[in-house]
Amino acid sequence: MLARAPNALSLPLEKAALLGRAGRPDDGLAAADKVLEISRGHPRARALRARLLLDKGDAPAAIQEATQAWI
């Protein structure tokens, strides 16, 4: 589906969330980054990045990302 609609954001967002729940935060971050390449300030992608960064133990980066999601 991404090949047919490369700007569809719901698929990489869902992929990021699923990878995070599967214990693969680095892969989830990569998927969230794809969304941010298309939509720089996408709040859900930023919030997912915050959660994934927190899962990795990087609280300062998670706080920064959550702040960007809120803005």
N, CA, C and O atoms as a CHARMM CRD file, in Angstrom:
* protein
*
  284
    1    1 MET  N      0.82300  -1.19300   0.00000 PROA 1      0.00000
    2    1 MET  CA     0.00000   0.00000   0.00000 PROA 1      0.00000
    3    1 MET  C      0.86600   1.25500   0.00000 PROA 1      0.00000
    4    1 MET  O      0.50500   2.25300  -0.62300 PROA 1      0.00000
    5    2 LEU  N      2.01300   1.21600   0.69700 PROA 2      0.00000
    6    2 LEU  CA     2.89100   2.37600   0.69100 PROA 2      0.00000
    7    2 LEU  C      3.41100   2.68100  -0.70200 PROA 2      0.00000
    8    2 LEU  O      3.65300   3.84200  -1.03200 PROA 2      0.00000
    9    3 ALA  N      3.58800   1.64300  -1.53200 PROA 3      0.00000
   10    3 ALA  CA     4.04500   1.87300  -2.89800 PROA 3      0.00000
   11    3 ALA  C      2.99000   2.62500  -3.70100 PROA 3      0.00000
   12    3 ALA  O      3.33000   3.44900  -4.54900 PROA 3      0.00000
   13    4 ARG  N      1.72400   2.35100  -3.44300 PROA 4      0.00000
   14    4 ARG  CA     0.63700   3.01700  -4.17000 PROA 4      0.00000
   15    4 ARG  C      0.33600   4.40200  -3.60500 PROA 4      0.00000
   16    4 ARG  O     -0.06400   5.29600  -4.35100 PROA 4      0.00000
   17    5 ALA  N      0.52000   4.59200  -2.31300 PROA 5      0.00000
   18    5 ALA  CA     0.22900   5.87800  -1.66700 PROA 5      0.00000
   19    5 ALA  C      1.35600   6.20300  -0.68800 PROA 5      0.00000
   20    5 ALA  O      1.18200   6.07900   0.52400 PROA 5      0.00000
   21    6 PRO  N      2.51600   6.62100  -1.21500 PROA 6      0.00000
   22    6 PRO  CA     3.66900   6.82800  -0.34200 PROA 6      0.00000
   23    6 PRO  C      3.46200   7.91400   0.70500 PROA 6      0.00000
   24    6 PRO  O      4.17600   7.93100   1.70800 PROA 6      0.00000
   25    7 ASN  N      2.52300   8.80600   0.51000 PROA 7      0.00000
   26    7 ASN  CA     2.28000   9.85700   1.49200 PROA 7      0.00000
   27    7 ASN  C      1.22300   9.48200   2.52000 PROA 7      0.00000
   28    7 ASN  O      0.85900  10.30600   3.35900 PROA 7      0.00000
   29    8 ALA  N      0.72700   8.25200   2.46800 PROA 8      0.00000
   30    8 ALA  CA    -0.24900   7.78900   3.45600 PROA 8      0.00000
   31    8 ALA  C      0.46000   7.65100   4.79800 PROA 8      0.00000
   32    8 ALA  O      1.40200   6.87100   4.93400 PROA 8      0.00000
   33    9 LEU  N      0.00900   8.40200   5.77100 PROA 9      0.00000
   34    9 LEU  CA     0.69900   8.43600   7.05300 PROA 9      0.00000
   35    9 LEU  C      0.20800   7.38900   8.03900 PROA 9      0.00000
   36    9 LEU  O      0.92300   7.05700   8.98500 PROA 9      0.00000
   37   10 SER  N     -0.98400   6.86500   7.84300 PROA 10     0.00000
   38   10 SER  CA    -1.53600   5.94300   8.83100 PROA 10     0.00000
   39   10 SER  C     -0.74400   4.64000   8.90300 PROA 10     0.00000
   40   10 SER  O     -0.61300   4.06300   9.98300 PROA 10     0.00000
   41   11 LEU  N     -0.21600   4.17100   7.78400 PROA 11     0.00000
   42   11 LEU  CA     0.52700   2.90900   7.80800 PROA 11     0.00000
   43   11 LEU  C      1.84200   3.00300   8.58000 PROA 11     0.00000
   44   11 LEU  O      2.08000   2.16900   9.45400 PROA 11     0.00000
   45   12 PRO  N      2.69900   3.97400   8.29900 PROA 12     0.00000
   46   12 PRO  CA     3.92200   4.04200   9.09700 PROA 12     0.00000
   47   12 PRO  C      3.66000   4.38400  10.56000 PROA 12     0.00000
   48   12 PRO  O      4.42200   3.97600  11.43600 PROA 12     0.00000
   49   13 LEU  N      2.58600   5.13000  10.83200 PROA 13     0.00000
   50   13 LEU  CA     2.24200   5.40300  12.23200 PROA 13     0.00000
   51   13 LEU  C      1.85600   4.11800  12.95300 PROA 13     0.00000
   52   13 LEU  O      2.30600   3.86500  14.07000 PROA 13     0.00000
   53   14 GLU  N      1.02800   3.31800  12.31300 PROA 14     0.00000
   54   14 GLU  CA     0.62200   2.05200  12.91600 PROA 14     0.00000
   55   14 GLU  C      1.82100   1.11700  13.05200 PROA 14     0.00000
   56   14 GLU  O      1.95600   0.41100  14.05100 PROA 14     0.00000
   57   15 LYS  N      2.68500   1.11700  12.04900 PROA 15     0.00000
   58   15 LYS  CA     3.88700   0.29100  12.10500 PROA 15     0.00000
   59   15 LYS  C      4.75700   0.70500  13.28300 PROA 15     0.00000
   60   15 LYS  O      5.27000  -0.15200  14.00200 PROA 15     0.00000
   61   16 ALA  N      4.92800   1.99800  13.49000 PROA 16     0.00000
   62   16 ALA  CA     5.73200   2.49100  14.61800 PROA 16     0.00000
   63   16 ALA  C      5.14300   2.02500  15.94700 PROA 16     0.00000
   64   16 ALA  O      5.86800   1.57900  16.83600 PROA 16     0.00000
   65   17 ALA  N      3.81700   2.13300  16.07200 PROA 17     0.00000
   66   17 ALA  CA     3.15800   1.71400  17.30500 PROA 17     0.00000
   67   17 ALA  C      3.30400   0.21400  17.53000 PROA 17     0.00000
   68   17 ALA  O      3.59200  -0.22100  18.64500 PROA 17     0.00000
   69   18 LEU  N      3.10800  -0.57400  16.48300 PROA 18     0.00000
   70   18 LEU  CA     3.22500  -2.03300  16.60700 PROA 18     0.00000
   71   18 LEU  C      4.64600  -2.45300  16.96100 PROA 18     0.00000
   72   18 LEU  O      4.84600  -3.33600  17.79500 PROA 18     0.00000
   73   19 LEU  N      5.62200  -1.83000  16.33600 PROA 19     0.00000
   74   19 LEU  CA     7.01300  -2.16200  16.63200 PROA 19     0.00000
   75   19 LEU  C      7.36600  -1.80300  18.07400 PROA 19     0.00000
   76   19 LEU  O      8.10700  -2.52900  18.73700 PROA 19     0.00000
   77   20 GLY  N      6.83900  -0.69400  18.54600 PROA 20     0.00000
   78   20 GLY  CA     7.06000  -0.32100  19.93900 PROA 20     0.00000
   79   20 GLY  C      6.47100  -1.34500  20.89800 PROA 20     0.00000
   80   20 GLY  O      7.10800  -1.72700  21.88000 PROA 20     0.00000
   81   21 ARG  N      5.24900  -1.78600  20.60600 PROA 21     0.00000
   82   21 ARG  CA     4.61800  -2.79000  21.47200 PROA 21     0.00000
   83   21 ARG  C      5.32800  -4.13200  21.38800 PROA 21     0.00000
   84   21 ARG  O      5.25300  -4.93700  22.31600 PROA 21     0.00000
   85   22 ALA  N      6.01800  -4.37400  20.27300 PROA 22     0.00000
   86   22 ALA  CA     6.75000  -5.63200  20.10000 PROA 22     0.00000
   87   22 ALA  C      8.14300  -5.56700  20.73000 PROA 22     0.00000
   88   22 ALA  O      8.91900  -6.51600  20.61900 PROA 22     0.00000
   89   23 GLY  N      8.45900  -4.46300  21.38400 PROA 23     0.00000
   90   23 GLY  CA     9.76400  -4.34200  22.03100 PROA 23     0.00000
   91   23 GLY  C     10.89000  -3.98300  21.07600 PROA 23     0.00000
   92   23 GLY  O     12.05300  -4.29300  21.33500 PROA 23     0.00000
   93   24 ARG  N     10.54800  -3.32600  19.96600 PROA 24     0.00000
   94   24 ARG  CA    11.54600  -2.92800  18.97400 PROA 24     0.00000
   95   24 ARG  C     11.50600  -1.41500  18.77300 PROA 24     0.00000
   96   24 ARG  O     11.12300  -0.93300  17.70700 PROA 24     0.00000
   97   25 PRO  N     11.90900  -0.66100  19.81900 PROA 25     0.00000
   98   25 PRO  CA    11.78200   0.79700  19.74000 PROA 25     0.00000
   99   25 PRO  C     12.63000   1.44100  18.64500 PROA 25     0.00000
  100   25 PRO  O     12.21400   2.44700  18.07100 PROA 25     0.00000
  101   26 ASP  N     13.78900   0.89900  18.34400 PROA 26     0.00000
  102   26 ASP  CA    14.61400   1.49400  17.28700 PROA 26     0.00000
  103   26 ASP  C     13.91100   1.41100  15.93200 PROA 26     0.00000
  104   26 ASP  O     13.92900   2.37000  15.15900 PROA 26     0.00000
  105   27 ASP  N     13.30300   0.28000  15.65100 PROA 27     0.00000
  106   27 ASP  CA    12.56600   0.12700  14.39900 PROA 27     0.00000
  107   27 ASP  C     11.31700   1.01400  14.39300 PROA 27     0.00000
  108   27 ASP  O     10.94400   1.57100  13.36000 PROA 27     0.00000
  109   28 GLY  N     10.68900   1.13600  15.54300 PROA 28     0.00000
  110   28 GLY  CA     9.53300   2.01500  15.66000 PROA 28     0.00000
  111   28 GLY  C      9.90400   3.47400  15.42800 PROA 28     0.00000
  112   28 GLY  O      9.16100   4.21900  14.78800 PROA 28     0.00000
  113   29 LEU  N     11.05100   3.87300  15.94900 PROA 29     0.00000
  114   29 LEU  CA    11.52100   5.23800  15.72400 PROA 29     0.00000
  115   29 LEU  C     11.76800   5.49900  14.24400 PROA 29     0.00000
  116   29 LEU  O     11.46500   6.58200  13.74300 PROA 29     0.00000
  117   30 ALA  N     12.31000   4.52200  13.55200 PROA 30     0.00000
  118   30 ALA  CA    12.55600   4.67100  12.11400 PROA 30     0.00000
  119   30 ALA  C     11.24000   4.85500  11.36300 PROA 30     0.00000
  120   30 ALA  O     11.16000   5.66900  10.44400 PROA 30     0.00000
  121   31 ALA  N     10.21700   4.11100  11.74600 PROA 31     0.00000
  122   31 ALA  CA     8.91100   4.24100  11.09600 PROA 31     0.00000
  123   31 ALA  C      8.29300   5.60800  11.39500 PROA 31     0.00000
  124   31 ALA  O      7.70900   6.22900  10.50800 PROA 31     0.00000
  125   32 ALA  N      8.41600   6.07200  12.62400 PROA 32     0.00000
  126   32 ALA  CA     7.89100   7.39700  12.97800 PROA 32     0.00000
  127   32 ALA  C      8.64600   8.49100  12.22900 PROA 32     0.00000
  128   32 ALA  O      8.05900   9.49900  11.83600 PROA 32     0.00000
  129   33 ASP  N      9.93100   8.29400  12.03700 PROA 33     0.00000
  130   33 ASP  CA    10.73200   9.27400  11.29400 PROA 33     0.00000
  131   33 ASP  C     10.26300   9.40600   9.85100 PROA 33     0.00000
  132   33 ASP  O     10.33500  10.49100   9.27500 PROA 33     0.00000
  133   34 LYS  N      9.78500   8.32000   9.26400 PROA 34     0.00000
  134   34 LYS  CA     9.26500   8.38600   7.89000 PROA 34     0.00000
  135   34 LYS  C      8.05500   9.32100   7.82300 PROA 34     0.00000
  136   34 LYS  O      7.88600  10.06000   6.85400 PROA 34     0.00000
  137   35 VAL  N      7.22800   9.28100   8.84900 PROA 35     0.00000
  138   35 VAL  CA     6.07500  10.18300   8.90500 PROA 35     0.00000
  139   35 VAL  C      6.55700  11.62900   9.01100 PROA 35     0.00000
  140   35 VAL  O      6.02600  12.51600   8.34200 PROA 35     0.00000
  141   36 LEU  N      7.55400  11.86000   9.84700 PROA 36     0.00000
  142   36 LEU  CA     8.04400  13.21700  10.04600 PROA 36     0.00000
  143   36 LEU  C      8.77200  13.76100   8.81900 PROA 36     0.00000
  144   36 LEU  O      8.89000  14.97600   8.66000 PROA 36     0.00000
  145   37 GLU  N      9.25600  12.88200   7.96000 PROA 37     0.00000
  146   37 GLU  CA     9.84000  13.33900   6.69600 PROA 37     0.00000
  147   37 GLU  C      8.76700  13.94800   5.80700 PROA 37     0.00000
  148   37 GLU  O      9.03700  14.87500   5.04400 PROA 37     0.00000
  149   38 ILE  N      7.55000  13.42600   5.90600 PROA 38     0.00000
  150   38 ILE  CA     6.43100  13.89000   5.08100 PROA 38     0.00000
  151   38 ILE  C      5.70900  15.05500   5.76400 PROA 38     0.00000
  152   38 ILE  O      5.36700  16.04900   5.12400 PROA 38     0.00000
  153   39 SER  N      5.48900  14.91700   7.05300 PROA 39     0.00000
  154   39 SER  CA     4.74100  15.91200   7.81600 PROA 39     0.00000
  155   39 SER  C      5.54800  16.26700   9.06500 PROA 39     0.00000
  156   39 SER  O      5.40300  15.62300  10.10400 PROA 39     0.00000
  157   40 ARG  N      6.38200  17.27200   8.96600 PROA 40     0.00000
  158   40 ARG  CA     7.39200  17.60900   9.97700 PROA 40     0.00000
  159   40 ARG  C      6.85400  17.69000  11.40600 PROA 40     0.00000
  160   40 ARG  O      7.49500  17.19500  12.33200 PROA 40     0.00000
  161   41 GLY  N      5.71300  18.29300  11.59200 PROA 41     0.00000
  162   41 GLY  CA     5.22800  18.48200  12.95200 PROA 41     0.00000
  163   41 GLY  C      4.10300  17.55500  13.35600 PROA 41     0.00000
  164   41 GLY  O      3.34800  17.86900  14.27600 PROA 41     0.00000
  165   42 HSD  N      3.97400  16.42100  12.69200 PROA 42     0.00000
  166   42 HSD  CA     2.84800  15.51200  12.95100 PROA 42     0.00000
  167   42 HSD  C      2.80700  15.13400  14.43600 PROA 42     0.00000
  168   42 HSD  O      3.72500  14.47700  14.92700 PROA 42     0.00000
  169   43 PRO  N      1.74800  15.54500  15.16300 PROA 43     0.00000
  170   43 PRO  CA     1.72900  15.34000  16.61300 PROA 43     0.00000
  171   43 PRO  C      1.71200  13.87300  17.04300 PROA 43     0.00000
  172   43 PRO  O      2.34500  13.51700  18.03700 PROA 43     0.00000
  173   44 ARG  N      1.00000  13.02500  16.31300 PROA 44     0.00000
  174   44 ARG  CA     0.96300  11.61700  16.71700 PROA 44     0.00000
  175   44 ARG  C      2.33000  10.96200  16.52300 PROA 44     0.00000
  176   44 ARG  O      2.75600  10.15600  17.35000 PROA 44     0.00000
  177   45 ALA  N      3.01400  11.30700  15.43900 PROA 45     0.00000
  178   45 ALA  CA     4.35300  10.76400  15.21300 PROA 45     0.00000
  179   45 ALA  C      5.30600  11.23300  16.31100 PROA 45     0.00000
  180   45 ALA  O      6.12800  10.45800  16.80000 PROA 45     0.00000
  181   46 ARG  N      5.19100  12.49800  16.69100 PROA 46     0.00000
  182   46 ARG  CA     6.03800  13.02300  17.77300 PROA 46     0.00000
  183   46 ARG  C      5.72100  12.31900  19.09700 PROA 46     0.00000
  184   46 ARG  O      6.63000  11.97200  19.85000 PROA 46     0.00000
  185   47 ALA  N      4.43100  12.10800  19.37700 PROA 47     0.00000
  186   47 ALA  CA     4.04800  11.42800  20.61500 PROA 47     0.00000
  187   47 ALA  C      4.54500   9.98200  20.62300 PROA 47     0.00000
  188   47 ALA  O      5.00100   9.48200  21.65200 PROA 47     0.00000
  189   48 LEU  N      4.45400   9.31800  19.47700 PROA 48     0.00000
  190   48 LEU  CA     4.97900   7.95200  19.38900 PROA 48     0.00000
  191   48 LEU  C      6.48900   7.93600  19.61400 PROA 48     0.00000
  192   48 LEU  O      7.01200   7.07300  20.31800 PROA 48     0.00000
  193   49 ARG  N      7.18200   8.90100  19.00700 PROA 49     0.00000
  194   49 ARG  CA     8.63400   8.98900  19.20900 PROA 49     0.00000
  195   49 ARG  C      8.94500   9.18800  20.68700 PROA 49     0.00000
  196   49 ARG  O      9.88400   8.58900  21.21100 PROA 49     0.00000
  197   50 ALA  N      8.15700  10.03000  21.36300 PROA 50     0.00000
  198   50 ALA  CA     8.38300  10.26100  22.79200 PROA 50     0.00000
  199   50 ALA  C      8.25100   8.95700  23.57300 PROA 50     0.00000
  200   50 ALA  O      9.07800   8.65400  24.43300 PROA 50     0.00000
  201   51 ARG  N      7.21200   8.19400  23.27100 PROA 51     0.00000
  202   51 ARG  CA     6.99900   6.91900  23.97600 PROA 51     0.00000
  203   51 ARG  C      8.13200   5.93500  23.69300 PROA 51     0.00000
  204   51 ARG  O      8.61900   5.26000  24.60000 PROA 51     0.00000
  205   52 LEU  N      8.54500   5.86100  22.43600 PROA 52     0.00000
  206   52 LEU  CA     9.61200   4.93100  22.05600 PROA 52     0.00000
  207   52 LEU  C     10.94400   5.33300  22.67800 PROA 52     0.00000
  208   52 LEU  O     11.71800   4.47600  23.10600 PROA 52     0.00000
  209   53 LEU  N     11.20900   6.62800  22.72700 PROA 53     0.00000
  210   53 LEU  CA    12.43600   7.10000  23.37200 PROA 53     0.00000
  211   53 LEU  C     12.40800   6.78900  24.87000 PROA 53     0.00000
  212   53 LEU  O     13.42800   6.41700  25.45100 PROA 53     0.00000
  213   54 LEU  N     11.25200   6.94100  25.48400 PROA 54     0.00000
  214   54 LEU  CA    11.11200   6.59500  26.89600 PROA 54     0.00000
  215   54 LEU  C     11.32900   5.10000  27.10100 PROA 54     0.00000
  216   54 LEU  O     11.96600   4.68800  28.07000 PROA 54     0.00000
  217   55 ASP  N     10.79600   4.28800  26.18700 PROA 55     0.00000
  218   55 ASP  CA    10.99900   2.84200  26.26300 PROA 55     0.00000
  219   55 ASP  C     12.48100   2.47700  26.16900 PROA 55     0.00000
  220   55 ASP  O     12.92200   1.49200  26.76200 PROA 55     0.00000
  221   56 LYS  N     13.24100   3.27100  25.42700 PROA 56     0.00000
  222   56 LYS  CA    14.68100   3.03300  25.29500 PROA 56     0.00000
  223   56 LYS  C     15.45800   3.54800  26.50700 PROA 56     0.00000
  224   56 LYS  O     16.64900   3.26800  26.64100 PROA 56     0.00000
  225   57 GLY  N     14.79600   4.29600  27.38600 PROA 57     0.00000
  226   57 GLY  CA    15.45300   4.82400  28.56700 PROA 57     0.00000
  227   57 GLY  C     16.03400   6.21500  28.38500 PROA 57     0.00000
  228   57 GLY  O     16.81600   6.67100  29.21900 PROA 57     0.00000
  229   58 ASP  N     15.66200   6.89600  27.30700 PROA 58     0.00000
  230   58 ASP  CA    16.16700   8.23000  27.03500 PROA 58     0.00000
  231   58 ASP  C     15.10900   9.26300  27.41900 PROA 58     0.00000
  232   58 ASP  O     14.45000   9.84800  26.55900 PROA 58     0.00000
  233   59 ALA  N     14.95900   9.47500  28.73100 PROA 59     0.00000
  234   59 ALA  CA    13.92400  10.37400  29.23500 PROA 59     0.00000
  235   59 ALA  C     14.09400  11.81700  28.75400 PROA 59     0.00000
  236   59 ALA  O     13.09900  12.43700  28.37700 PROA 59     0.00000
  237   60 PRO  N     15.30600  12.38000  28.74900 PROA 60     0.00000
  238   60 PRO  CA    15.42900  13.76600  28.27300 PROA 60     0.00000
  239   60 PRO  C     14.95900  13.94600  26.82700 PROA 60     0.00000
  240   60 PRO  O     14.26100  14.91300  26.52000 PROA 60     0.00000
  241   61 ALA  N     15.33100  13.03300  25.94800 PROA 61     0.00000
  242   61 ALA  CA    14.89100  13.12000  24.55100 PROA 61     0.00000
  243   61 ALA  C     13.38300  12.89900  24.45800 PROA 61     0.00000
  244   61 ALA  O     12.71300  13.52700  23.63700 PROA 61     0.00000
  245   62 ALA  N     12.84800  12.01500  25.29100 PROA 62     0.00000
  246   62 ALA  CA    11.40200  11.75800  25.29400 PROA 62     0.00000
  247   62 ALA  C     10.64100  13.01100  25.71000 PROA 62     0.00000
  248   62 ALA  O      9.61000  13.33700  25.12100 PROA 62     0.00000
  249   63 ILE  N     11.13900  13.70800  26.71400 PROA 63     0.00000
  250   63 ILE  CA    10.48800  14.94700  27.16600 PROA 63     0.00000
  251   63 ILE  C     10.53000  15.99700  26.05800 PROA 63     0.00000
  252   63 ILE  O      9.53800  16.68100  25.80900 PROA 63     0.00000
  253   64 GLN  N     11.66100  16.12100  25.40400 PROA 64     0.00000
  254   64 GLN  CA    11.79100  17.07400  24.31900 PROA 64     0.00000
  255   64 GLN  C     10.80800  16.74700  23.18000 PROA 64     0.00000
  256   64 GLN  O     10.16500  17.63900  22.62800 PROA 64     0.00000
  257   65 GLU  N     10.71000  15.48500  22.85100 PROA 65     0.00000
  258   65 GLU  CA     9.81600  15.06000  21.77300 PROA 65     0.00000
  259   65 GLU  C      8.35900  15.26600  22.16400 PROA 65     0.00000
  260   65 GLU  O      7.55400  15.69800  21.33900 PROA 65     0.00000
  261   66 ALA  N      8.01200  14.96200  23.41100 PROA 66     0.00000
  262   66 ALA  CA     6.64100  15.15400  23.88400 PROA 66     0.00000
  263   66 ALA  C      6.27900  16.64400  23.86700 PROA 66     0.00000
  264   66 ALA  O      5.14500  17.00500  23.54900 PROA 66     0.00000
  265   67 THR  N      7.22300  17.49200  24.20300 PROA 67     0.00000
  266   67 THR  CA     7.00400  18.93200  24.14300 PROA 67     0.00000
  267   67 THR  C      6.70600  19.37100  22.71200 PROA 67     0.00000
  268   67 THR  O      5.80800  20.18200  22.48300 PROA 67     0.00000
  269   68 GLN  N      7.46000  18.83600  21.74800 PROA 68     0.00000
  270   68 GLN  CA     7.21400  19.16100  20.34700 PROA 68     0.00000
  271   68 GLN  C      5.84400  18.65700  19.88800 PROA 68     0.00000
  272   68 GLN  O      5.17900  19.30800  19.08200 PROA 68     0.00000
  273   69 ALA  N      5.43000  17.51000  20.39400 PROA 69     0.00000
  274   69 ALA  CA     4.09900  16.98500  20.05000 PROA 69     0.00000
  275   69 ALA  C      3.01800  17.92900  20.56900 PROA 69     0.00000
  276   69 ALA  O      2.02700  18.18800  19.88600 PROA 69     0.00000
  277   70 TRP  N      3.21400  18.43100  21.76300 PROA 70     0.00000
  278   70 TRP  CA     2.23400  19.30900  22.38100 PROA 70     0.00000
  279   70 TRP  C      2.13600  20.63200  21.63500 PROA 70     0.00000
  280   70 TRP  O      1.04400  21.16700  21.44300 PROA 70     0.00000
  281   71 ILE  N      3.29700  21.16200  21.21300 PROA 71     0.00000
  282   71 ILE  CA     3.32900  22.45200  20.50300 PROA 71     0.00000
  283   71 ILE  C      2.62400  22.29700  19.17800 PROA 71     0.00000
  284   71 ILE  O      2.53000  23.25700  18.41300 PROA 71     0.00000
